[in-house]
C-alpha cells in the first residue's frame, strides 16, 4: 500500500467539498459571466429552484472521477474523504428536496 502526500482523509474531504462549487463557478464563467456577478448567478439559480440540482450534479460529476483516481493511485484514505464529502452532499440534497 502506497502512502503519498495526498493520502489523508482531510485532503479527500476538502477536495470533495470544494470541487462541486468550483465546477459551478467554472460553469458560471463560461455561461453567465457577461450577464451577472457570481452572487447574482447563485441567486438566480436559487430563485428558479435549480441550485440543489446544479450542485448535486457537480458533486457527482467531479467526486466520482476523483474517488476512482484516488483508488487507482491506492490513496485509500483520500478516497474515504471523497466518499464522506459525497455522503454529506447527498444528505444535504435529500434534506433540501424532501424535508425543507
CNS distance restraints for C-alpha pairs under 8 A (distance, minus, plus):
assign (resid   1 and name CA) (resid  74 and name CA) 6.60 0.50 0.50
assign (resid   2 and name CA) (resid  73 and name CA) 7.98 0.50 0.50
assign (resid   2 and name CA) (resid  74 and name CA) 6.13 0.50 0.50
assign (resid   2 and name CA) (resid  75 and name CA) 6.90 0.50 0.50
assign (resid   3 and name CA) (resid   7 and name CA) 6.10 0.50 0.50
assign (resid   3 and name CA) (resid  75 and name CA) 6.87 0.50 0.50
assign (resid   4 and name CA) (resid  75 and name CA) 7.12 0.50 0.50
assign (resid   6 and name CA) (resid  11 and name CA) 6.31 0.50 0.50
assign (resid   6 and name CA) (resid  12 and name CA) 7.90 0.50 0.50
assign (resid   6 and name CA) (resid  75 and name CA) 7.30 0.50 0.50
assign (resid   6 and name CA) (resid  78 and name CA) 6.79 0.50 0.50
assign (resid   7 and name CA) (resid  11 and name CA) 7.21 0.50 0.50
assign (resid   7 and name CA) (resid  12 and name CA) 7.81 0.50 0.50
assign (resid   7 and name CA) (resid  75 and name CA) 4.89 0.50 0.50
assign (resid   7 and name CA) (resid  76 and name CA) 6.81 0.50 0.50
assign (resid   7 and name CA) (resid  77 and name CA) 5.44 0.50 0.50
assign (resid   7 and name CA) (resid  78 and name CA) 4.93 0.50 0.50
assign (resid   8 and name CA) (resid  12 and name CA) 6.58 0.50 0.50
assign (resid   8 and name CA) (resid  75 and name CA) 7.89 0.50 0.50
assign (resid   8 and name CA) (resid  77 and name CA) 5.15 0.50 0.50
assign (resid   8 and name CA) (resid  78 and name CA) 4.92 0.50 0.50
assign (resid   8 and name CA) (resid  81 and name CA) 7.57 0.50 0.50
assign (resid   9 and name CA) (resid  13 and name CA) 6.02 0.50 0.50
assign (resid   9 and name CA) (resid  77 and name CA) 4.92 0.50 0.50
assign (resid   9 and name CA) (resid  78 and name CA) 4.67 0.50 0.50
assign (resid   9 and name CA) (resid  79 and name CA) 7.34 0.50 0.50
assign (resid   9 and name CA) (resid  80 and name CA) 6.09 0.50 0.50
assign (resid   9 and name CA) (resid  81 and name CA) 4.40 0.50 0.50
assign (resid   9 and name CA) (resid  82 and name CA) 7.85 0.50 0.50
assign (resid  10 and name CA) (resid  14 and name CA) 5.98 0.50 0.50
assign (resid  10 and name CA) (resid  78 and name CA) 7.18 0.50 0.50
assign (resid  10 and name CA) (resid  81 and name CA) 6.18 0.50 0.50
assign (resid  11 and name CA) (resid  15 and name CA) 6.13 0.50 0.50
assign (resid  11 and name CA) (resid  78 and name CA) 6.04 0.50 0.50
assign (resid  11 and name CA) (resid  81 and name CA) 6.95 0.50 0.50
assign (resid  12 and name CA) (resid  16 and name CA) 5.88 0.50 0.50
assign (resid  12 and name CA) (resid  77 and name CA) 7.50 0.50 0.50
assign (resid  12 and name CA) (resid  78 and name CA) 4.16 0.50 0.50
assign (resid  12 and name CA) (resid  79 and name CA) 6.06 0.50 0.50
assign (resid  12 and name CA) (resid  80 and name CA) 6.94 0.50 0.50
assign (resid  12 and name CA) (resid  81 and name CA) 4.14 0.50 0.50
assign (resid  12 and name CA) (resid  82 and name CA) 4.70 0.50 0.50
assign (resid  12 and name CA) (resid  85 and name CA) 7.98 0.50 0.50
assign (resid  13 and name CA) (resid  17 and name CA) 6.12 0.50 0.50
assign (resid  13 and name CA) (resid  78 and name CA) 7.27 0.50 0.50
assign (resid  13 and name CA) (resid  80 and name CA) 7.82 0.50 0.50
assign (resid  13 and name CA) (resid  81 and name CA) 4.04 0.50 0.50
assign (resid  13 and name CA) (resid  82 and name CA) 5.09 0.50 0.50
assign (resid  13 and name CA) (resid  83 and name CA) 7.77 0.50 0.50
assign (resid  13 and name CA) (resid  84 and name CA) 6.59 0.50 0.50
assign (resid  13 and name CA) (resid  85 and name CA) 5.35 0.50 0.50
assign (resid  14 and name CA) (resid  18 and name CA) 5.99 0.50 0.50
assign (resid  14 and name CA) (resid  81 and name CA) 7.68 0.50 0.50
assign (resid  14 and name CA) (resid  82 and name CA) 7.94 0.50 0.50
assign (resid  14 and name CA) (resid  85 and name CA) 7.76 0.50 0.50
assign (resid  15 and name CA) (resid  19 and name CA) 5.71 0.50 0.50
assign (resid  15 and name CA) (resid  82 and name CA) 6.98 0.50 0.50
assign (resid  16 and name CA) (resid  20 and name CA) 7.36 0.50 0.50
assign (resid  16 and name CA) (resid  59 and name CA) 7.61 0.50 0.50
assign (resid  16 and name CA) (resid  63 and name CA) 5.89 0.50 0.50
assign (resid  16 and name CA) (resid  81 and name CA) 7.14 0.50 0.50
assign (resid  16 and name CA) (resid  82 and name CA) 4.78 0.50 0.50
assign (resid  16 and name CA) (resid  83 and name CA) 7.72 0.50 0.50
assign (resid  16 and name CA) (resid  85 and name CA) 5.16 0.50 0.50
assign (resid  16 and name CA) (resid  86 and name CA) 6.63 0.50 0.50
assign (resid  17 and name CA) (resid  21 and name CA) 7.60 0.50 0.50
assign (resid  17 and name CA) (resid  82 and name CA) 7.98 0.50 0.50
assign (resid  17 and name CA) (resid  85 and name CA) 5.66 0.50 0.50
assign (resid  17 and name CA) (resid  86 and name CA) 7.73 0.50 0.50
assign (resid  17 and name CA) (resid  89 and name CA) 7.99 0.50 0.50
assign (resid  18 and name CA) (resid  22 and name CA) 6.17 0.50 0.50
assign (resid  19 and name CA) (resid  23 and name CA) 6.07 0.50 0.50
assign (resid  19 and name CA) (resid  58 and name CA) 7.83 0.50 0.50
assign (resid  19 and name CA) (resid  59 and name CA) 7.19 0.50 0.50
assign (resid  19 and name CA) (resid  62 and name CA) 6.51 0.50 0.50
assign (resid  19 and name CA) (resid  63 and name CA) 7.50 0.50 0.50
assign (resid  20 and name CA) (resid  24 and name CA) 6.25 0.50 0.50
assign (resid  20 and name CA) (resid  55 and name CA) 6.02 0.50 0.50
assign (resid  20 and name CA) (resid  56 and name CA) 7.59 0.50 0.50
assign (resid  20 and name CA) (resid  58 and name CA) 4.66 0.50 0.50
assign (resid  20 and name CA) (resid  59 and name CA) 4.60 0.50 0.50
assign (resid  20 and name CA) (resid  62 and name CA) 6.45 0.50 0.50
assign (resid  20 and name CA) (resid  63 and name CA) 7.80 0.50 0.50
assign (resid  21 and name CA) (resid  25 and name CA) 6.19 0.50 0.50
assign (resid  21 and name CA) (resid  55 and name CA) 6.80 0.50 0.50
assign (resid  21 and name CA) (resid  58 and name CA) 7.46 0.50 0.50
assign (resid  22 and name CA) (resid  26 and name CA) 6.22 0.50 0.50
assign (resid  23 and name CA) (resid  27 and name CA) 6.15 0.50 0.50
assign (resid  23 and name CA) (resid  58 and name CA) 6.15 0.50 0.50
assign (resid  23 and name CA) (resid  62 and name CA) 7.82 0.50 0.50
assign (resid  24 and name CA) (resid  28 and name CA) 6.23 0.50 0.50
assign (resid  24 and name CA) (resid  54 and name CA) 7.31 0.50 0.50
assign (resid  24 and name CA) (resid  55 and name CA) 6.85 0.50 0.50
assign (resid  24 and name CA) (resid  58 and name CA) 6.72 0.50 0.50
assign (resid  25 and name CA) (resid  29 and name CA) 6.24 0.50 0.50
assign (resid  25 and name CA) (resid  38 and name CA) 7.50 0.50 0.50
assign (resid  26 and name CA) (resid  30 and name CA) 6.40 0.50 0.50
assign (resid  27 and name CA) (resid  31 and name CA) 6.14 0.50 0.50
assign (resid  27 and name CA) (resid  32 and name CA) 7.94 0.50 0.50
assign (resid  28 and name CA) (resid  32 and name CA) 5.10 0.50 0.50
assign (resid  28 and name CA) (resid  33 and name CA) 5.89 0.50 0.50
assign (resid  28 and name CA) (resid  38 and name CA) 6.97 0.50 0.50
assign (resid  28 and name CA) (resid  41 and name CA) 7.24 0.50 0.50
assign (resid  29 and name CA) (resid  33 and name CA) 4.90 0.50 0.50
assign (resid  32 and name CA) (resid  36 and name CA) 6.20 0.50 0.50
assign (resid  32 and name CA) (resid  37 and name CA) 7.99 0.50 0.50
assign (resid  32 and name CA) (resid  41 and name CA) 7.16 0.50 0.50
assign (resid  33 and name CA) (resid  37 and name CA) 6.56 0.50 0.50
assign (resid  33 and name CA) (resid  38 and name CA) 7.48 0.50 0.50
assign (resid  36 and name CA) (resid  40 and name CA) 5.77 0.50 0.50
assign (resid  36 and name CA) (resid  41 and name CA) 6.28 0.50 0.50
assign (resid  37 and name CA) (resid  41 and name CA) 6.13 0.50 0.50
assign (resid  38 and name CA) (resid  42 and name CA) 6.26 0.50 0.50
assign (resid  39 and name CA) (resid  43 and name CA) 6.14 0.50 0.50
assign (resid  40 and name CA) (resid  44 and name CA) 6.02 0.50 0.50
assign (resid  41 and name CA) (resid  45 and name CA) 6.23 0.50 0.50
assign (resid  42 and name CA) (resid  46 and name CA) 6.07 0.50 0.50
assign (resid  42 and name CA) (resid  51 and name CA) 7.20 0.50 0.50
assign (resid  43 and name CA) (resid  47 and name CA) 6.00 0.50 0.50
assign (resid  44 and name CA) (resid  48 and name CA) 6.33 0.50 0.50
assign (resid  45 and name CA) (resid  49 and name CA) 6.06 0.50 0.50
assign (resid  45 and name CA) (resid  50 and name CA) 5.38 0.50 0.50
assign (resid  45 and name CA) (resid  51 and name CA) 5.03 0.50 0.50
assign (resid  46 and name CA) (resid  50 and name CA) 6.17 0.50 0.50
assign (resid  46 and name CA) (resid  51 and name CA) 5.16 0.50 0.50
assign (resid  50 and name CA) (resid  54 and name CA) 6.02 0.50 0.50
assign (resid  51 and name CA) (resid  55 and name CA) 6.10 0.50 0.50
assign (resid  52 and name CA) (resid  56 and name CA) 5.99 0.50 0.50
assign (resid  52 and name CA) (resid  93 and name CA) 6.37 0.50 0.50
assign (resid  52 and name CA) (resid  96 and name CA) 7.35 0.50 0.50
assign (resid  53 and name CA) (resid  57 and name CA) 5.93 0.50 0.50
assign (resid  54 and name CA) (resid  58 and name CA) 6.13 0.50 0.50
assign (resid  55 and name CA) (resid  59 and name CA) 5.95 0.50 0.50
assign (resid  56 and name CA) (resid  60 and name CA) 6.25 0.50 0.50
assign (resid  56 and name CA) (resid  89 and name CA) 6.95 0.50 0.50
assign (resid  56 and name CA) (resid  90 and name CA) 7.45 0.50 0.50
assign (resid  56 and name CA) (resid  93 and name CA) 6.99 0.50 0.50
assign (resid  57 and name CA) (resid  61 and name CA) 5.93 0.50 0.50
assign (resid  58 and name CA) (resid  62 and name CA) 5.96 0.50 0.50
assign (resid  59 and name CA) (resid  63 and name CA) 5.68 0.50 0.50
assign (resid  59 and name CA) (resid  86 and name CA) 6.90 0.50 0.50
assign (resid  59 and name CA) (resid  89 and name CA) 7.35 0.50 0.50
assign (resid  60 and name CA) (resid  64 and name CA) 5.68 0.50 0.50
assign (resid  60 and name CA) (resid  86 and name CA) 7.41 0.50 0.50
assign (resid  61 and name CA) (resid  65 and name CA) 7.19 0.50 0.50
assign (resid  62 and name CA) (resid  66 and name CA) 6.36 0.50 0.50
assign (resid  63 and name CA) (resid  67 and name CA) 5.83 0.50 0.50
assign (resid  63 and name CA) (resid  82 and name CA) 6.46 0.50 0.50
assign (resid  63 and name CA) (resid  83 and name CA) 7.93 0.50 0.50
assign (resid  63 and name CA) (resid  86 and name CA) 6.96 0.50 0.50
assign (resid  64 and name CA) (resid  68 and name CA) 6.32 0.50 0.50
assign (resid  65 and name CA) (resid  69 and name CA) 5.97 0.50 0.50
assign (resid  66 and name CA) (resid  70 and name CA) 6.17 0.50 0.50
assign (resid  66 and name CA) (resid  79 and name CA) 7.84 0.50 0.50
assign (resid  66 and name CA) (resid  82 and name CA) 7.45 0.50 0.50
assign (resid  67 and name CA) (resid  71 and name CA) 6.28 0.50 0.50
assign (resid  67 and name CA) (resid  79 and name CA) 5.17 0.50 0.50
assign (resid  67 and name CA) (resid  82 and name CA) 6.01 0.50 0.50
assign (resid  67 and name CA) (resid  83 and name CA) 7.15 0.50 0.50
assign (resid  68 and name CA) (resid  72 and name CA) 5.95 0.50 0.50
assign (resid  68 and name CA) (resid  79 and name CA) 7.67 0.50 0.50
assign (resid  69 and name CA) (resid  73 and name CA) 6.19 0.50 0.50
assign (resid  70 and name CA) (resid  74 and name CA) 6.02 0.50 0.50
assign (resid  70 and name CA) (resid  75 and name CA) 4.97 0.50 0.50
assign (resid  70 and name CA) (resid  76 and name CA) 6.61 0.50 0.50
assign (resid  70 and name CA) (resid  78 and name CA) 6.52 0.50 0.50
assign (resid  70 and name CA) (resid  79 and name CA) 5.50 0.50 0.50
assign (resid  71 and name CA) (resid  75 and name CA) 5.75 0.50 0.50
assign (resid  71 and name CA) (resid  76 and name CA) 5.88 0.50 0.50
assign (resid  71 and name CA) (resid  79 and name CA) 6.28 0.50 0.50
assign (resid  75 and name CA) (resid  79 and name CA) 6.36 0.50 0.50
assign (resid  76 and name CA) (resid  80 and name CA) 6.24 0.50 0.50
assign (resid  77 and name CA) (resid  81 and name CA) 6.47 0.50 0.50
assign (resid  78 and name CA) (resid  82 and name CA) 6.35 0.50 0.50
assign (resid  79 and name CA) (resid  83 and name CA) 6.17 0.50 0.50
assign (resid  80 and name CA) (resid  84 and name CA) 6.10 0.50 0.50
assign (resid  81 and name CA) (resid  85 and name CA) 6.20 0.50 0.50
assign (resid  82 and name CA) (resid  86 and name CA) 6.18 0.50 0.50
assign (resid  83 and name CA) (resid  87 and name CA) 6.20 0.50 0.50
assign (resid  84 and name CA) (resid  88 and name CA) 6.26 0.50 0.50
assign (resid  85 and name CA) (resid  89 and name CA) 6.28 0.50 0.50
assign (resid  86 and name CA) (resid  90 and name CA) 6.08 0.50 0.50
assign (resid  87 and name CA) (resid  91 and name CA) 6.12 0.50 0.50
assign (resid  88 and name CA) (resid  92 and name CA) 6.26 0.50 0.50
assign (resid  89 and name CA) (resid  93 and name CA) 6.16 0.50 0.50
assign (resid  90 and name CA) (resid  94 and name CA) 6.16 0.50 0.50
assign (resid  91 and name CA) (resid  95 and name CA) 6.12 0.50 0.50
assign (resid  92 and name CA) (resid  96 and name CA) 6.11 0.50 0.50
assign (resid  93 and name CA) (resid  97 and name CA) 5.95 0.50 0.50
assign (resid  94 and name CA) (resid  98 and name CA) 5.78 0.50 0.50
assign (resid  94 and name CA) (resid  99 and name CA) 7.31 0.50 0.50
assign (resid  95 and name CA) (resid  99 and name CA) 4.92 0.50 0.50
assign (resid  95 and name CA) (resid 100 and name CA) 6.10 0.50 0.50
assign (resid  96 and name CA) (resid 100 and name CA) 5.07 0.50 0.50
